[in-house]
Amino acid sequence: MVKRQEQNSGRMPANQGVHDVTPEPNKINASTPYDFNGRNLTPYGGLLPIITMLEKLGFQPLVEQTLTSKRIPRAMDLYRFVLGIVLGLYIGFPRLNQLRFIARDPILTGILKVTKLPVQSTFWRFVNALHRNVALQMLTVMRIMRERVWEAANVQLEVVTIDTDTTVHTLYGQQMGGRKGYNPKNKGKKSYQPILTFLAETREYVWGELRNGDRPSGKQIRDHLRNVRKALPPTVKRIYGRADSGLYCRETVEAYEEFDARFVICARKTARLVEELRQAQWKSSPKTDADAECEFQYQPDGWSKPYRFVALRKEKPREEQEAEDTEQYQLFETSQHKYRVFVTDMQDPIYFVVWFYGQRGGAENLIKEANNDAGLAAHPSGRFDVNGNHFQLAMLAYNLNCWLMLFNREPQADATARQHTTLATARLRFLFVAAKIWRHAGRTGVSYSDQYEEKGIIDRLMDRLRRIAPRGQGYAPVMVPTLR
């Protein structure tokens, strides 16, 4: 007789762990019910780190002590008006009439301590009442905030590179100061031509001003560079400067020499310079993409002494030689060659000087970021002074992102290895975060989704920001290692 019985008849041990319940997917279709009963919900949960950073670094007393206005607003005080406009720019609304879209957002109104943002006309009355000197006062606020951020974020850069450039803002209205000048994309239209300087290592905006559409004069460029030097933190000991051909003049060189900066400036085409290029001794250039390179000492008209000029040359294809010459701003041509010419006081090899200047392209990307993402190109008023103040408010919103990314950086000591996170990317990662504002037992809190992918990064960032504390005349560093 065969027994049909399992040989291993011992009782199996029970599973000790709790099995995860597999969630069912949400079924959303055309018949899905909806309502408007959700309360205290915000899509801008990422404003919490911003206001934490500003509060810990004493932004409110700094603004109240620095900015002046004869108008005494009743809806909100001066600080909250300024903060409301800057946060609106940071969120992505460059026009004052667009603030109505976030007028009842619970986290924004909670930051400003109001139940609803004032109407557009109230913001306009406030902006129109600001004097033109508010633009300089905003630059002072940014200078002091930069020093505080560097102390708290443990940034001690001793060598920095400043990139100065101009940009063209085409005007489509009757704004004061509009001129018909250099405007390659919209020839014949009036424009502004502001000048800006950025720090290559941290991507911060250092100094700038809104200008009419005329090319900046030598005196204006020199004054701008002097202000840039004063706006740098005291830890900076050595400066390298880069500028495009729009700033090529004697005053620019003298300004760099005044504060002992090494510089590279792209030269503009002149008849004497072309003759020097033809007489120069050219040699092959294996370390660049050009056909030949040369260097020579040359003293332009009105300059105090000769300077070192380096140049690259590339032969034009036959079809281009037969075509009509086209004028270019950075790279100029003759009938047979294209040239790139730079004036510099650096003694490095030609290929290194050209490579160093080539890194200046990052400044053009930063200007594009400020124009497109921070609302720099939106000139909302017909008055030049109002547009000048709005210019600095937009650049403050741009700097907020740079400062927040300094606190969010990975532990590293090499400033050149940092990756820049643009304002558009930062909005998607850290600003547009769904959150719910709750109140209980006299306390107010913010709840984020448990499915948020950047939980660890937000926790790390908030921990660093909340540990910011004054120490003596400055702020204690909350990060290691030191960024140099």
C-alpha positions in Angstrom: 0.0 0.0 0.0 1.4 3.4 -1.1 0.9 6.3 1.3 0.4 9.6 -0.6 1.7 11.9 2.1 4.2 14.8 2.0 7.5 13.8 3.4 8.2 17.3 4.9 5.1 17.5 7.0 6.5 19.9 9.6 4.7 23.1 10.2 6.2 26.1 8.4 7.0 29.2 10.5 4.7 32.1 10.0 6.0 35.2 8.2 7.1 37.8 10.8 7.1 40.9 8.5 4.1 42.9 7.5 3.5 42.8 3.8 3.2 46.2 2.0 -0.3 46.7 0.7 0.0 47.3 -3.0 -1.8 50.6 -3.7 -4.4 50.7 -6.4 -3.9 53.4 -9.1 -6.1 56.4 -9.1 -8.8 56.1 -11.7 -9.3 59.5 -13.2 -11.7 59.9 -16.2 -14.3 62.3 -17.6 -16.9 61.4 -14.9 -14.5 62.0 -12.0 -16.3 64.3 -9.5 -14.6 67.6 -8.4 -15.3 70.4 -6.0 -13.7 73.5 -4.6 -13.7 72.6 -0.9 -9.9 72.3 -0.5 -8.7 75.0 1.9 -5.2 76.5 2.5 -3.7 74.7 -0.5 -0.7 76.3 -2.3 1.4 75.4 -5.3 4.3 77.5 -4.0 5.4 75.5 -1.0 9.0 76.3 -1.9 8.6 79.8 -0.6 9.2 78.5 2.9 13.0 78.1 2.4 13.2 81.5 0.8 11.5 83.4 3.6 13.5 81.3 6.2 16.7 82.5 4.6 15.6 86.1 4.4 14.4 86.1 8.0 17.5 84.5 9.4 19.8 87.0 7.5 17.9 90.0 8.8 16.4 91.1 5.4 13.5 93.0 6.8 15.4 95.4 9.1 18.0 95.9 6.4 15.3 97.0 3.9 13.5 99.2 6.4 16.8 100.9 7.3 18.0 101.3 3.7 15.0 102.1 1.5 13.3 105.4 1.7 9.9 106.5 0.4 7.9 109.7 1.1 4.6 107.8 0.6 3.2 106.1 3.6 1.1 103.2 2.3 -1.8 102.0 4.3 -2.6 98.6 2.8 0.9 97.2 3.6 4.2 98.8 4.8 7.1 99.5 2.5 8.9 96.2 3.4 5.9 94.1 2.6 5.3 95.9 -0.7 8.9 95.3 -1.8 8.9 91.7 -0.6 5.6 91.0 -2.4 6.9 92.4 -5.7 10.2 90.5 -5.4 8.4 87.2 -4.5 6.0 87.7 -7.4 9.0 88.1 -9.7 10.7 85.0 -8.2 7.5 83.0 -8.8 7.4 84.1 -12.4 5.0 87.1 -12.6 7.0 90.1 -14.0 3.9 92.3 -14.4 2.1 94.0 -11.5 -1.3 93.1 -13.0 -0.3 89.4 -12.8 -0.1 89.5 -9.0 -3.9 89.0 -9.0 -3.3 85.4 -9.9 -1.6 84.8 -6.5 -3.5 87.4 -4.5 -5.1 84.8 -2.2 -2.3 82.2 -2.1 -2.2 81.2 1.5 1.6 80.9 1.8 2.3 84.2 0.1 -0.4 86.1 2.1 0.9 84.3 5.3 4.4 85.6 4.6 3.1 89.1 4.0 0.7 88.8 6.9 -2.4 89.9 4.9 -5.6 88.2 4.0 -5.3 89.3 0.3 -2.8 91.2 -1.8 -3.8 94.8 -2.7 -5.2 95.5 -6.1 -3.0 96.5 -9.0 -3.6 100.2 -8.7 -2.3 100.2 -5.1 0.9 98.5 -6.2 1.2 101.1 -9.0 0.8 104.0 -6.7 3.5 102.5 -4.4 5.9 101.9 -7.3 5.4 105.4 -8.8 6.1 107.0 -5.5 9.6 105.5 -5.2 12.3 108.0 -6.0 15.1 107.1 -8.5 17.6 106.7 -5.7 15.8 103.6 -4.6 17.7 101.7 -7.4 21.0 102.5 -5.7 19.6 101.7 -2.3 18.5 98.2 -3.6 22.1 97.7 -4.8 23.3 98.5 -1.3 20.8 95.9 0.1 22.1 93.3 -2.3 25.7 94.1 -1.3 25.1 93.7 2.4 23.0 90.5 1.8 25.8 89.0 -0.3 28.3 89.5 2.5 25.9 87.9 5.0 25.2 84.9 2.7 28.9 84.4 2.1 29.5 84.3 5.9 26.7 82.0 6.7 27.2 79.7 3.6 31.0 79.6 4.4 32.0 81.2 1.1 35.5 82.7 1.3 36.5 83.3 -2.3 39.8 85.2 -2.6 40.1 85.1 -6.4 37.0 86.0 -8.4 36.2 86.6 -12.1 33.9 89.4 -13.0 32.1 89.3 -16.3 30.7 92.6 -17.6 28.3 92.8 -20.5 25.6 94.9 -22.1 22.3 93.6 -23.4 19.6 95.1 -25.6 15.9 95.3 -24.5 13.7 96.3 -27.4 10.9 98.6 -26.4 7.4 98.3 -27.8 5.9 101.4 -26.1 6.8 105.0 -25.5 9.1 104.4 -22.6 11.4 107.3 -21.6 15.0 106.9 -22.5 14.4 104.7 -25.5 16.9 105.2 -28.3 17.5 103.8 -31.8 20.9 102.3 -31.4 22.6 98.9 -31.7 19.7 96.4 -31.9 20.6 93.5 -34.3 17.4 91.5 -33.7 15.0 94.4 -34.2 16.9 97.0 -36.3 15.5 100.4 -36.2 13.4 99.9 -33.0 14.0 101.8 -29.8 15.7 100.0 -27.0 17.4 100.2 -23.6 21.0 99.0 -23.3 21.6 98.1 -19.6 25.0 97.1 -18.4 25.5 94.2 -15.9 28.3 92.5 -14.0 28.2 88.9 -12.7 30.5 86.8 -10.5 31.6 83.8 -12.6 32.1 81.6 -9.5 28.7 82.0 -7.8 26.7 83.4 -10.8 25.6 86.3 -8.6 24.6 89.7 -10.0 27.0 92.2 -8.5 26.2 95.6 -10.1 24.3 97.1 -12.9 22.0 99.9 -14.1 19.3 100.5 -16.6 20.5 102.7 -19.4 19.0 104.3 -22.5 19.6 102.8 -25.9 22.9 104.7 -26.6 26.2 102.9 -26.3 27.8 103.4 -22.9 30.5 106.1 -22.8 34.0 105.4 -21.4 33.2 107.4 -18.2 30.0 105.4 -17.6 32.0 102.1 -18.0 34.7 103.3 -15.6 32.2 104.3 -13.0 30.4 101.0 -13.3 33.6 99.0 -12.8 34.6 101.1 -9.8 31.2 100.4 -8.2 31.6 96.7 -9.0 34.9 96.6 -7.0 33.2 98.3 -4.0 30.3 95.8 -4.1 32.6 92.8 -3.8 32.9 91.1 -0.3 36.0 92.0 1.7 37.4 88.4 1.4 38.2 89.1 -2.3 41.9 89.8 -2.9 42.5 89.1 -6.6 40.1 90.0 -9.5 40.1 88.8 -13.1 37.9 90.8 -15.5 36.4 89.9 -18.9 34.4 92.2 -21.2 33.1 92.2 -24.8 33.9 94.6 -27.6 31.0 96.9 -26.5 33.2 97.9 -23.6 36.5 98.2 -25.5 37.9 101.6 -24.7 40.8 103.3 -22.7 38.6 103.9 -19.7 37.8 100.2 -19.3 41.5 99.3 -19.2 42.3 102.1 -16.8 39.5 101.0 -14.5 40.8 97.5 -14.3 44.3 98.7 -13.6 43.0 101.0 -10.9 42.1 98.1 -8.7 44.9 95.8 -10.0 42.7 93.4 -11.9 43.9 91.1 -14.7 41.7 91.6 -17.8 40.9 90.3 -21.2 38.8 92.5 -23.5 37.6 91.7 -27.0 38.8 94.4 -29.4 36.8 96.3 -32.0 37.7 96.6 -35.7 39.7 99.8 -36.6 41.8 100.6 -39.7 45.0 100.8 -37.6 44.3 97.5 -35.9 43.7 95.7 -39.2 47.0 97.1 -40.5 48.8 95.8 -37.4 47.2 92.3 -38.0 48.5 92.3 -41.6 52.0 93.1 -40.5 52.1 90.7 -37.5 54.1 87.5 -37.5 51.5 84.7 -37.7 52.2 81.1 -36.7 50.1 77.9 -36.6 47.7 77.5 -33.7 47.4 73.8 -32.8 45.7 74.4 -29.4 42.8 76.4 -30.8 40.3 76.0 -33.6 41.9 78.8 -35.6 44.3 78.5 -38.5 46.9 80.9 -37.1 47.7 83.1 -34.1 49.9 86.0 -33.2 50.6 88.6 -30.6 52.0 92.1 -30.7 52.3 95.3 -28.7 49.9 98.0 -29.9 48.9 101.4 -28.6 45.5 102.6 -29.8 44.8 106.3 -30.3 44.4 108.1 -27.0 45.7 105.2 -24.9 48.5 106.0 -22.4 50.8 103.1 -23.3 51.1 100.0 -25.6 49.3 96.8 -24.5 49.6 93.2 -25.4 47.2 92.2 -28.2 46.6 88.5 -29.1 44.7 87.4 -32.2 43.4 84.3 -33.9 42.9 84.1 -37.7 40.7 81.8 -39.7 40.7 81.8 -43.5 37.3 82.4 -45.1 35.9 79.9 -47.6 35.9 81.0 -51.2 32.1 81.5 -51.3 32.3 83.9 -48.3 35.2 85.8 -49.9 33.1 86.5 -52.9 30.0 87.4 -50.9 29.4 90.9 -49.4 31.2 91.5 -46.1 28.9 91.4 -43.1 29.6 93.5 -40.0 29.8 91.5 -36.7 30.0 92.7 -33.1 32.5 90.3 -31.6 34.4 88.8 -34.6 35.5 91.1 -37.4 36.5 90.2 -41.0 38.6 91.3 -43.9 38.3 90.2 -47.5 40.2 87.0 -46.8 40.1 86.2 -43.1 38.1 86.3 -39.9 39.8 87.6 -36.8 39.3 87.4 -33.1 41.5 90.0 -31.3 41.9 90.6 -27.5 43.7 93.1 -25.4 45.1 91.8 -22.1 47.6 92.3 -19.4 47.9 88.5 -18.7 51.2 86.9 -19.6 49.8 83.4 -20.2 50.0 81.6 -23.6 47.7 82.7 -26.4 45.5 79.6 -26.2 45.0 80.0 -22.5 44.0 83.7 -22.9 41.5 82.8 -25.6 40.1 79.9 -23.5 39.8 82.1 -20.5 37.8 84.7 -22.4 35.7 82.0 -24.0 34.3 81.1 -20.5 32.7 84.6 -20.5 29.9 83.0 -22.5 28.4 82.0 -19.2 27.6 85.7 -18.5 25.5 85.9 -21.7 23.5 82.8 -20.4 23.0 84.6 -17.0 21.7 87.7 -18.7 19.3 85.5 -20.8 18.2 83.8 -17.6 17.6 87.2 -15.9 15.7 88.5 -19.0 13.5 85.4 -19.5 13.0 84.0 -16.0 13.4 87.0 -13.6 11.5 89.5 -15.6 14.4 91.8 -16.3 13.2 92.7 -19.8 9.7 93.6 -18.6 9.7 97.4 -18.3 6.2 98.0 -17.0 6.2 101.8 -16.9 6.7 104.7 -19.3 8.8 106.5 -16.7 12.6 105.8 -16.7 13.0 106.0 -13.0 10.2 103.5 -12.3 11.8 101.1 -14.8 15.2 101.5 -13.2 13.8 100.6 -9.8 12.0 97.6 -11.3 15.3 96.5 -12.9 16.9 96.2 -9.5 13.9 94.4 -8.0 14.1 91.8 -10.8 17.8 91.3 -10.2 17.1 90.9 -6.4 14.7 88.1 -7.3 17.5 86.6 -9.5 20.0 86.8 -6.7 17.5 85.0 -4.3 18.0 81.9 -6.4 21.8 82.2 -6.4 21.9 82.6 -2.6 19.5 79.7 -2.0 21.7 77.5 -4.2 24.8 78.4 -2.2 23.1 77.0 0.8 21.9 74.0 -1.2 25.3 73.1 -2.6 26.9 69.7 -2.2 29.9 69.6 0.3 32.7 70.8 -1.9 35.6 73.2 -1.7 36.2 74.0 -5.3 34.0 76.9 -6.6 34.8 76.1 -10.2 33.2 72.6 -9.8 29.8 74.0 -8.8 27.0 73.4 -11.3 24.7 76.3 -11.8 21.0 75.7 -11.2 19.0 78.2 -13.2 15.9 80.0 -11.9 13.6 78.0 -14.2 15.0 74.7 -13.0 14.9 75.8 -9.3 11.3 76.7 -9.7 10.4 73.2 -11.0 12.5 71.5 -8.3 12.0 73.6 -5.2 9.3 76.3 -5.7 6.4 74.6 -7.4 5.8 72.2 -4.5 2.2 71.5 -3.5 1.6 72.1 0.2 -1.2 72.5 2.7 -1.2 75.1 5.4 -2.6 73.8 8.7 -3.4 75.4 12.0 -3.7 73.6 15.3 -3.4 74.8 18.9 -2.2 78.2 17.9 0.5 76.9 15.7 0.8 77.1 11.9 2.6 74.5 9.8 3.2 73.4 6.2 2.6 69.8 5.0 4.1 68.5 1.8 3.2 65.4 -0.1 4.7 62.1 1.0 5.4 61.5 -2.7 7.7 64.5 -3.1 11.0 63.3 -4.6 13.2 65.9 -3.1 12.4 65.3 0.6 16.0 64.7 1.6 17.2 67.8 -0.1 14.5 70.0 1.4 15.3 68.6 4.8 19.0 69.3 4.4 18.3 72.8 3.1 15.9 73.8 5.9 18.3 72.4 8.5 21.1 74.6 7.2 18.9 77.7 6.9 17.4 77.3 10.4 20.9 77.0 11.9 21.9 80.5 10.6 22.7 82.7 13.6 24.6 85.9 14.2 28.1 85.8 15.6 29.8 89.0 16.6 29.5 91.4 13.7 28.7 88.7 11.2 27.2 85.2 10.9 28.4 81.8 11.9 29.0 79.4 9.0 26.5 76.5 8.8 28.3 74.5 6.1 31.6 72.7 5.6 33.9 72.7 3.8 34.7 76.3 2.9 34.0 77.2 -0.7 37.1 78.8 -2.2 
